[in-house]
Amino acid sequence: MTIPEILAGTHLWFVVGLGNNPNRAAFGVSKFLQEHGKQIVPIYPRAEIVHGEQGFKTIADAAEVWGPPDVVDVFVRSSRAGEFADQAIAAGAKVVWFQVGVVDHAAAERVTQAGATMVMDTCPVIEWPATLN
């Protein structure tokens, strides 16, 4: 899947690291996605309600309710990103998206070996104008 295909053809986005802090990138990016027709599901240790959507502590917890996500969008340090990539694959995600500055080549290899698409070190808000406007 290419980035334009991901942005146009996906609906259910699990957003790892999305809590109620408006100063964090995940907060603004998830609102953008929501405003552009995506169903966002916050994944955060406190399982907070964010942008009107109930959060979950883990990807697995969210997948029990929502089913497999189209995209798992990861807003954590590179050193922790791999564990979420593995959880995304276990949950049946079609795409794992690591945000700007999040790089883990070993995790990317695991994602692609599992048959999913990997996007790394970019943001849907950055990619959106170039692909969908």
C-alpha positions in Angstrom: 0.0 0.0 0.0 1.3 3.4 -0.9 0.8 6.5 1.4 -2.0 7.9 -0.8 -3.7 4.5 -0.7 -3.4 4.4 3.0 -4.8 7.9 3.5 -7.7 7.3 1.0 -8.5 3.7 1.7 -8.4 3.3 5.5 -10.9 4.1 8.2 -10.0 2.7 11.6 -6.9 4.2 13.2 -5.5 3.1 16.6 -3.4 6.0 17.8 -0.7 4.8 20.3 0.4 7.5 22.7 -2.9 9.5 22.4 -3.8 11.1 25.7 -5.5 14.4 26.7 -2.5 16.6 26.4 -3.2 19.2 23.7 0.6 20.0 23.6 1.4 16.6 22.3 1.6 15.8 18.5 -0.7 12.8 18.8 -3.5 15.1 20.1 -3.5 17.4 17.0 -2.8 14.7 14.5 -5.6 12.5 15.7 -8.0 15.5 15.6 -6.9 16.1 12.0 -7.6 12.4 11.1 -11.0 12.5 12.8 -11.9 15.7 10.9 -11.0 13.9 7.7 -13.3 11.0 8.3 -11.1 8.6 10.2 -12.3 6.7 13.2 -9.6 7.2 15.9 -9.1 5.0 18.9 -6.8 6.3 21.6 -4.2 3.8 23.0 -2.8 5.1 26.2 -2.0 3.7 29.7 -4.8 5.8 31.3 -7.3 4.8 28.7 -8.6 8.4 28.6 -11.5 9.7 26.5 -9.9 11.9 23.8 -11.8 13.8 21.1 -15.0 12.0 22.3 -13.5 8.5 21.8 -13.0 6.0 24.6 -9.4 5.1 25.0 -7.9 1.7 25.7 -4.8 0.6 27.6 -3.5 -1.7 24.9 -3.9 -2.4 21.2 -5.2 -5.9 22.1 -7.9 -4.3 24.3 -9.0 -2.0 21.5 -9.0 -4.8 18.9 -11.4 -6.9 21.2 -13.9 -4.1 20.8 -13.2 -2.7 17.4 -11.7 -5.6 15.5 -8.5 -5.4 13.5 -7.3 -1.8 12.9 -6.6 -0.5 9.4 -3.7 1.5 10.8 -1.8 1.7 14.1 -0.2 5.1 14.3 2.7 5.2 16.8 3.6 8.3 18.8 6.3 6.9 21.1 10.0 6.9 21.3 11.9 4.8 18.8 13.2 2.6 21.6 9.6 1.6 22.4 8.1 1.6 18.9 9.0 -2.0 18.1 6.8 -3.4 20.9 3.8 -1.6 19.4 4.6 -2.7 15.9 4.5 -6.3 17.2 1.2 -5.7 19.0 -0.2 -4.1 15.8 0.7 -7.2 13.8 -0.8 -9.5 16.4 -4.0 -7.4 16.2 -4.2 -7.8 12.5 -3.3 -4.2 11.4 -2.9 -3.6 7.7 -0.5 -0.7 8.2 1.9 0.3 11.0 2.8 4.0 10.8 5.7 5.4 12.8 5.5 9.2 13.3 8.2 11.8 12.5 11.3 10.9 14.4 10.2 7.4 15.2 12.6 5.0 13.5 13.1 1.2 14.2 14.4 -0.7 11.1 14.1 -4.1 12.8 10.5 -3.4 13.7 9.8 -2.3 10.1 11.3 -5.5 8.8 9.0 -7.6 11.1 6.0 -5.6 9.9 6.7 -6.2 6.2 7.6 -9.8 6.8 4.2 -10.2 8.4 2.6 -8.9 5.2 1.6 -5.4 6.5 2.7 -2.0 5.2 5.2 0.0 7.1 5.4 3.8 7.0 8.2 5.3 9.0 9.4 8.8 10.1 6.5 10.9 8.6 3.1 12.1 9.5 -0.3 11.9 7.8 -0.8 15.6 8.3 2.3 16.2 6.3 1.5 13.7 3.6 -2.2 14.6 3.3 -1.9 17.8 1.2 0.5 16.1 -1.2 -1.7 13.1 -1.8 -5.3 13.9 -1.3 -5.9 17.6 -2.1 
